[in-house]
Amino acid sequence: NREVMGATNPANAAEGTIRKVHALSIGENSVHGSDAPETAAQEIKYWFSDTEIVG
């Protein structure tokens, strides 16, 4: 969830979040969170084939 990921800009992310700890910049920020279930469905298809999705 977004609380674990941290703010998109790692400079603004809370201590201990993934982006604060691992991100190099806004563009290289280690994680991605979709803004809506519909967007997530499109993005998942972009990165994964149907055989890679379990559940």
GROMACS elastic network, one bead per residue, 0.5 to 0.9 nm:
[ bonds ]
;  ai    aj funct       b0    kb
    1     4     6  0.55990   500
    1     5     6  0.64196   500
    1     6     6  0.88070   500
    1    33     6  0.74803   500
    2     6     6  0.58473   500
    2     7     6  0.75888   500
    2    33     6  0.71021   500
    3     6     6  0.54712   500
    3     7     6  0.81391   500
    3    14     6  0.86896   500
    3    17     6  0.74019   500
    4    16     6  0.82198   500
    4    17     6  0.53012   500
    4    18     6  0.63994   500
    4    19     6  0.86085   500
    5     8     6  0.81550   500
    5    13     6  0.83383   500
    5    17     6  0.54968   500
    5    19     6  0.58618   500
    5    20     6  0.84093   500
    5    30     6  0.87876   500
    5    31     6  0.68168   500
    5    32     6  0.80373   500
    5    33     6  0.80486   500
    6     9     6  0.82101   500
    6    10     6  0.73822   500
    6    12     6  0.81043   500
    6    14     6  0.61097   500
    6    15     6  0.85330   500
    6    16     6  0.85392   500
    6    17     6  0.51345   500
    6    18     6  0.63804   500
    6    19     6  0.56192   500
    6    20     6  0.68724   500
    7    10     6  0.62239   500
    7    11     6  0.82150   500
    7    12     6  0.59505   500
    7    14     6  0.73656   500
    7    17     6  0.85058   500
    7    19     6  0.71288   500
    7    20     6  0.82109   500
    8    11     6  0.86718   500
    8    12     6  0.77108   500
    8    13     6  0.72059   500
    8    19     6  0.73334   500
    8    25     6  0.87186   500
    8    26     6  0.59756   500
    8    27     6  0.87145   500
    8    29     6  0.70968   500
    8    32     6  0.88250   500
    9    12     6  0.54606   500
    9    13     6  0.64362   500
    9    19     6  0.77598   500
    9    20     6  0.84905   500
    9    23     6  0.85483   500
    9    25     6  0.66940   500
    9    27     6  0.85963   500
    9    29     6  0.77087   500
   10    14     6  0.82433   500
   10    17     6  0.89639   500
   10    18     6  0.88293   500
   10    19     6  0.52397   500
   10    21     6  0.81808   500
   10    22     6  0.84696   500
   10    23     6  0.60593   500
   10    24     6  0.73816   500
   10    25     6  0.63437   500
   10    26     6  0.65673   500
   10    29     6  0.70888   500
   11    14     6  0.85143   500
   11    19     6  0.87066   500
   11    20     6  0.69437   500
   11    25     6  0.81498   500
   11    26     6  0.87461   500
   12    20     6  0.79025   500
   13    16     6  0.85306   500
   13    17     6  0.67520   500
   13    18     6  0.86209   500
   13    19     6  0.65102   500
   13    20     6  0.52842   500
   13    21     6  0.89830   500
   14    17     6  0.58890   500
   14    19     6  0.84832   500
   14    20     6  0.64232   500
   15    18     6  0.87844   500
   15    19     6  0.89648   500
   15    20     6  0.59794   500
   15    21     6  0.74231   500
   16    19     6  0.83293   500
   16    20     6  0.63864   500
   16    21     6  0.62197   500
   17    20     6  0.52605   500
   17    21     6  0.61870   500
   17    22     6  0.84512   500
   18    21     6  0.53044   500
   18    22     6  0.57799   500
   18    23     6  0.72997   500
   18    29     6  0.84813   500
   18    30     6  0.73331   500
   18    31     6  0.75762   500
   19    22     6  0.52298   500
   19    24     6  0.81514   500
   19    25     6  0.87770   500
   19    29     6  0.57360   500
   19    30     6  0.63709   500
   19    31     6  0.72956   500
   20    23     6  0.61221   500
   20    24     6  0.87595   500
   20    29     6  0.87426   500
   22    29     6  0.72017   500
   22    30     6  0.64251   500
   23    26     6  0.75923   500
   23    27     6  0.87154   500
   23    28     6  0.59917   500
   23    30     6  0.54142   500
   23    31     6  0.83921   500
   24    27     6  0.79114   500
   24    28     6  0.54778   500
   24    29     6  0.60214   500
   24    30     6  0.80806   500
   25    29     6  0.57062   500
   26    29     6  0.55044   500
   27    30     6  0.88199   500
   28    31     6  0.85025   500
   29    32     6  0.78804   500
   33    36     6  0.88682   500
   33    40     6  0.80880   500
   34    37     6  0.72378   500
   34    38     6  0.86910   500
   34    39     6  0.60666   500
   34    40     6  0.52075   500
   34    43     6  0.78812   500
   35    38     6  0.84813   500
   35    39     6  0.65532   500
   35    40     6  0.74030   500
   36    39     6  0.52432   500
   36    40     6  0.62152   500
   36    41     6  0.87646   500
   37    41     6  0.62258   500
   37    42     6  0.88457   500
   38    41     6  0.52155   500
   38    42     6  0.66403   500
   38    43     6  0.88337   500
   39    42     6  0.52443   500
   39    43     6  0.61941   500
   39    44     6  0.85741   500
   40    43     6  0.50198   500
   40    44     6  0.59038   500
   40    45     6  0.85432   500
   41    44     6  0.52735   500
   41    45     6  0.64251   500
   41    46     6  0.88396   500
   42    45     6  0.53396   500
   42    46     6  0.64642   500
   43    46     6  0.50070   500
   43    47     6  0.65391   500
   43    48     6  0.85951   500
   44    47     6  0.53616   500
   44    48     6  0.57563   500
   44    49     6  0.83143   500
   44    53     6  0.88439   500
   45    48     6  0.53487   500
   45    49     6  0.63653   500
   45    50     6  0.75673   500
   46    49     6  0.79522   500
   48    51     6  0.80458   500
   48    52     6  0.60457   500
   48    53     6  0.71083   500
   49    52     6  0.54024   500
   49    53     6  0.70241   500
   50    53     6  0.55224   500
   50    54     6  0.85467   500
   51    54     6  0.76402   500
